[in-house]
């Protein structure tokens, strides 16, 4: 069942239960409207594996969050035509984010059974999953080298999953201003006010 909620981050919540699955693998296809978020949740399931296919021409944002407090556990982007596999525990849910003006097509599979946690695959370089928030009425153009160029829309937030040492820049007047270097002092799931970062960086010049 898909449910549409009217808000800046539209949430279409899919509350499918494993009891309706006739096979060990279930395939679903969804279309994400422009500038919206779709929430995929199986609240009565055990840990399961999902493979996500981006069938669109743009990047697809994917977040794994804790159901109890909505804290961010993992965030990633899937390029056009790409796919990724995630292990989702019984305390987590998935969000698909469309940051573009066109709709995105997503296909994903769900597999039951005993699955190993995402924690079993440790990164050599620790990563920090957190949110960048724009609490102003203006777009904030950002450059994250090797990751993306993006315009953070007014009164919005975007989840990121970045390596320690990753630099984030503000693009201004054909130049770039360093506003943040990711370190392990940033808590997972933190919400960082980008406008404050910009003000601090400008005051240091």
Number of C-alpha atoms within 10 A of each C-alpha: 7 14 12 13 12 9 8 11 15 19 21 21 20 17 15 16 12 19 8 8 13 8 10 11 13 15 12 10 12 12 14 21 18 15 17 21 22 25 21 19 21 21 17 13 16 15 19 20 21 19 15 23 21 22 19 17 13 18 21 27 20 23 21 24 20 18 15 9 8 12 18 24 17 23 22 17 21 16 17 15 14 14 17 15 13 18 19 25 20 16 16 22 21 23 19 22 26 24 23 14 10 14 17 25 18 19 15 17 16 20 19 17 11 10 15 15 14 14 8 7 8 9 9 7 10 12 20 25 23 24 22 17 22 23 17 15 10 13 15 19 15 21 18 16 11 8 13 11 15 16 15 21 19 14 13 16 19 18 22 22 21 23 18 16 14 16 17 21 19 23 17 11 6 5 8 14 16 17 19 18 14 16 16 12 8 15 12 17 21 16 19 15 15 22 17 14 14 17 11 13 15 12 7 6 6
